[in-house]
Amino acid sequence: SRSASVSSYQPPTPCDANPPPLVMRVSLPMVCLFHSWTVSAAKINTIITDSDAHTTLETALTQAGLLDTLGGDGPYTVIAPTDAAFEASLTDLGAANLAAVLARDDLAEILEYHVHPMGKVDPLVAGEIDTMQMMKATVTVTGDVTKVVGATEATISSKVDADNGVAHVCTDKILLPKPIATVATENGSFGVLLEALTKASLADTFGLKNDGKLYTVFAPTDAAFTAYLTDKNITKQQLLDDATLGDILKYHVVSGENDGER
């Protein structure tokens, strides 16, 4: 006959000194673990809203309808002036207080000059940078000091990375676009126009201290003035001495913004 032996496993009793180890395998969804450890940066509008140092900027952007824009996909590069920077710029704007700044017609223009809408620029490098306002600003870098320059100079003190770009913080000045007279001077082709504006006491009308009024100027070049003088058979001095000079110049000016590229 065939015999067979059968051995069976007996669980250890509570008195066993070395019980076999108990092995447990637990499967966890790794994607959930990684998700809980990932923190996304806030968007620029949220960074501004959450900052105690940018309450004026938040108010101004909201009033100009630009705060939500800075919550878009971007990416944007924003020069973000603090409350102190706004206070320090009152004299540059000829404003008595922040309420006067917020009441300016050109508030949106000023704020758009703080925004580069075509990418995240970090670090800022020396050269020109485009702005949403459509005029260029200039970045200067001297050692560790970075400034963004328009009609004023805004010194960058720190930066905050955002989910849709970067905010470069300035505490000394807000960034102001160059007024018409400055642009005309730098261009070099509007010498007679500048003389005429000065003689007619209109230069300040198109400056930063004009309560923020917006104008569109159809600006004749020196060549255009030369053609006009030839056609009228008069000298430049005769034109400048003309009692109707102011009226002639005002005929080149339209109140408000009239930019065909927008």
C-alpha positions as CSV (number, residue, x, y, z in Angstrom):
1,S,0.0,0.0,0.0
2,R,1.1,3.7,-0.7
3,S,1.3,5.9,2.4
4,A,1.4,9.7,2.4
5,S,2.4,12.1,5.1
6,V,0.6,15.4,5.4
7,S,2.0,18.3,7.4
8,S,-0.1,21.3,8.2
9,Y,0.9,24.8,9.2
10,Q,0.0,25.6,12.8
11,P,-0.3,29.3,13.7
12,P,1.9,30.4,16.5
13,T,0.5,30.5,20.0
14,P,0.7,33.6,22.1
15,C,3.6,32.1,23.9
16,D,5.9,31.7,20.8
17,A,9.0,33.9,21.2
18,N,9.6,34.5,17.4
19,P,6.3,34.6,15.5
20,P,6.6,34.9,11.7
21,P,6.5,38.5,10.4
22,L,3.2,39.9,9.2
23,V,3.6,41.5,5.8
24,M,1.1,44.0,4.5
25,R,1.1,45.7,1.1
26,V,-0.9,48.9,0.7
27,S,-1.3,50.5,-2.7
28,L,-1.7,54.4,-2.7
29,P,-2.7,56.5,-5.7
30,M,0.6,58.3,-6.2
31,V,-1.0,61.0,-8.3
32,C,-3.0,62.2,-5.3
33,L,0.2,62.4,-3.2
34,F,2.0,64.5,-5.7
35,H,-1.0,66.7,-6.2
36,S,-1.2,67.5,-2.5
37,W,2.4,68.6,-2.5
38,T,2.2,70.9,-5.5
39,V,1.5,74.6,-4.9
40,S,0.9,76.9,-7.8
41,A,1.9,80.5,-7.8
42,A,-0.9,83.1,-7.7
43,K,-1.7,85.2,-10.7
44,I,-0.5,88.8,-10.8
45,N,-3.8,90.4,-9.9
46,T,-4.1,88.2,-6.9
47,I,-0.6,89.0,-5.8
48,I,-1.4,92.7,-6.0
49,T,-4.7,92.3,-4.2
50,D,-3.1,90.3,-1.4
51,S,-0.3,92.7,-0.8
52,D,-0.7,95.3,2.0
53,A,1.9,97.5,0.2
54,H,-0.1,97.8,-3.1
55,T,-3.5,99.1,-2.1
56,T,-3.3,102.2,-4.3
57,L,-2.2,100.1,-7.3
58,E,-5.1,97.7,-6.7
59,T,-7.5,100.6,-6.5
60,A,-6.1,102.2,-9.6
61,L,-6.1,99.0,-11.7
62,T,-9.7,98.3,-10.6
63,Q,-10.8,101.7,-11.5
64,A,-9.1,101.5,-14.9
65,G,-10.6,98.1,-15.6
66,L,-7.1,96.4,-15.7
67,L,-7.1,94.3,-12.6
68,D,-8.9,91.4,-14.2
69,T,-6.7,91.7,-17.3
70,L,-3.7,90.8,-15.1
71,G,-5.5,87.7,-14.0
72,G,-5.4,86.4,-17.6
73,D,-3.1,83.9,-19.1
74,G,-0.4,86.4,-20.0
75,P,2.4,86.0,-19.4
76,Y,2.9,89.5,-18.2
77,T,5.8,91.5,-16.8
78,V,4.5,94.2,-14.5
79,I,6.3,97.0,-12.8
80,A,4.4,97.1,-9.5
81,P,4.7,100.4,-7.6
82,T,4.0,100.3,-3.9
83,D,1.8,102.9,-2.0
84,A,5.0,104.7,-1.1
85,A,5.9,105.0,-4.8
86,F,2.6,106.6,-5.6
87,E,3.0,109.1,-2.7
88,A,6.5,110.0,-3.9
89,S,5.2,110.7,-7.5
90,L,2.6,113.3,-6.6
91,T,4.9,116.1,-7.4
92,D,5.8,114.6,-10.8
93,L,2.1,114.6,-11.6
94,G,1.3,118.0,-10.1
95,A,-1.3,116.2,-7.9
96,A,-2.2,117.3,-4.4
97,N,-3.1,113.8,-3.3
98,L,-3.8,110.3,-4.4
99,A,-7.5,111.0,-5.1
100,A,-6.3,113.5,-7.7
101,V,-4.1,110.8,-9.3
102,L,-7.0,108.3,-9.4
103,A,-9.2,111.0,-11.0
104,R,-6.9,111.6,-14.0
105,D,-8.2,110.8,-17.5
106,D,-4.8,109.3,-18.4
107,L,-4.8,106.9,-15.4
108,A,-5.2,103.8,-17.7
109,E,-2.4,105.1,-19.9
110,I,-0.1,105.4,-16.9
111,L,-0.9,102.0,-15.6
112,E,-0.5,100.4,-19.1
113,Y,2.9,101.8,-19.2
114,H,3.8,99.6,-16.3
115,V,2.8,96.4,-18.2
116,H,4.8,94.4,-20.7
117,P,2.1,92.2,-22.3
118,M,4.3,89.9,-24.4
119,G,6.1,87.6,-22.0
120,K,7.8,87.1,-18.7
121,V,11.0,89.2,-18.6
122,D,13.1,88.1,-15.7
123,P,15.7,89.2,-15.1
124,L,15.2,92.7,-16.5
125,V,18.1,93.4,-18.9
126,A,19.4,96.7,-20.2
127,G,17.6,98.0,-23.3
128,E,14.1,99.0,-24.4
129,I,11.0,97.2,-23.4
130,D,7.6,97.4,-25.0
131,T,4.6,98.3,-22.9
132,M,0.8,97.8,-23.2
133,Q,0.6,101.6,-23.5
134,M,2.5,101.2,-26.8
135,M,5.4,103.5,-25.9
136,K,8.7,101.9,-25.0
137,A,10.4,102.2,-21.6
138,T,14.1,101.8,-21.0
139,V,15.7,99.4,-18.6
140,T,19.1,100.4,-17.1
141,V,21.3,98.1,-15.1
142,T,24.2,99.5,-13.1
143,G,25.8,96.9,-10.8
144,D,23.0,95.6,-8.6
145,V,20.7,98.5,-9.4
146,T,18.0,98.0,-12.0
147,K,15.8,100.9,-13.1
148,V,12.9,101.2,-15.5
149,V,12.9,104.7,-17.1
150,G,10.3,106.8,-18.8
151,A,9.6,110.3,-17.7
152,T,10.5,109.1,-14.2
153,E,12.8,106.4,-13.0
154,A,11.4,103.4,-11.0
155,T,14.1,101.5,-9.1
156,I,13.3,97.7,-8.8
157,S,13.6,96.6,-5.2
158,S,12.3,93.0,-5.4
159,K,10.3,90.6,-7.6
160,V,7.4,88.2,-7.1
161,D,7.0,85.3,-9.5
162,A,3.4,84.7,-10.6
163,D,1.6,81.9,-12.3
164,N,1.1,84.2,-15.3
165,G,4.3,86.2,-15.3
166,V,6.3,88.3,-12.8
167,A,5.8,91.5,-10.8
168,H,8.9,93.7,-10.3
169,V,8.3,95.8,-7.3
170,C,9.4,99.5,-7.1
171,T,9.1,101.6,-4.0
172,D,10.6,105.0,-5.0
173,K,8.5,106.2,-8.0
174,I,5.7,105.1,-10.3
175,L,6.7,104.8,-14.0
176,L,5.4,107.7,-16.0
177,P,5.2,107.7,-19.8
178,K,7.1,110.6,-21.6
179,P,4.9,113.5,-22.5
180,I,4.5,114.8,-26.0
181,A,7.1,117.5,-25.7
182,T,9.7,115.1,-24.4
183,V,9.0,112.6,-27.2
184,A,9.2,115.4,-29.8
185,T,12.5,116.6,-28.4
186,E,14.1,113.2,-28.4
187,N,12.9,112.6,-32.0
188,G,14.8,115.6,-33.3
189,S,12.4,116.3,-36.1
190,F,10.0,118.7,-34.3
191,G,12.2,121.7,-33.4
192,V,9.9,124.3,-34.9
193,L,6.8,122.7,-33.3
194,L,8.4,122.9,-29.9
195,E,9.4,126.5,-30.4
196,A,5.9,127.3,-31.4
197,L,4.3,125.5,-28.5
198,T,6.6,127.3,-26.1
199,K,5.9,130.7,-27.7
200,A,2.1,130.1,-27.6
201,S,2.4,128.9,-23.9
202,L,1.0,125.5,-24.8
203,A,4.0,123.3,-23.9
204,D,2.6,122.6,-20.4
205,T,-0.8,121.7,-21.8
206,F,0.7,118.5,-23.1
207,G,2.9,117.8,-20.1
208,L,2.4,115.5,-17.1
209,K,1.1,118.2,-14.9
210,N,-2.1,118.9,-17.0
211,D,-4.5,117.1,-14.6
212,G,-4.2,114.0,-16.7
213,K,-6.0,115.3,-19.8
214,L,-5.6,113.3,-22.9
215,Y,-4.8,114.8,-26.3
216,T,-4.0,113.5,-29.8
217,V,-1.6,115.8,-31.6
218,F,-1.1,115.8,-35.3
219,A,2.5,116.9,-35.1
220,P,4.1,118.6,-38.2
221,T,7.7,118.0,-38.7
222,D,10.3,120.6,-39.4
223,A,10.0,119.7,-43.1
224,A,6.3,120.3,-42.9
225,F,6.9,123.7,-41.4
226,T,9.4,124.6,-44.0
227,A,6.9,123.8,-46.8
228,Y,4.3,125.9,-45.0
229,L,6.6,128.9,-44.7
230,T,7.6,128.6,-48.3
231,D,3.9,128.4,-49.4
232,K,3.0,131.4,-47.3
233,N,6.2,133.3,-48.2
234,I,6.9,134.1,-44.5
235,T,9.8,133.5,-42.2
236,K,9.7,131.3,-39.1
237,Q,10.0,134.3,-36.9
238,Q,6.9,135.9,-38.6
239,L,5.0,132.7,-37.9
240,L,6.1,132.7,-34.2
241,D,5.1,136.3,-33.8
242,D,1.7,135.7,-35.4
243,A,-1.1,136.6,-32.9
244,T,-3.1,133.6,-34.1
245,L,-0.2,131.1,-33.5
246,G,-2.1,129.5,-30.6
247,D,-5.1,128.9,-32.8
248,I,-3.0,127.5,-35.6
249,L,-1.5,125.0,-33.2
250,K,-4.8,124.1,-31.5
251,Y,-6.0,123.1,-34.9
252,H,-3.6,120.2,-34.8
253,V,-5.0,119.0,-31.5
254,V,-7.9,116.7,-30.7
255,S,-9.1,116.1,-27.1
256,G,-8.9,112.5,-26.0
257,E,-7.0,109.5,-27.3
258,N,-7.2,108.8,-31.0
259,D,-4.8,106.0,-31.9
260,G,-5.6,104.2,-35.1
261,E,-3.4,101.2,-34.1
262,R,-5.6,100.3,-31.1
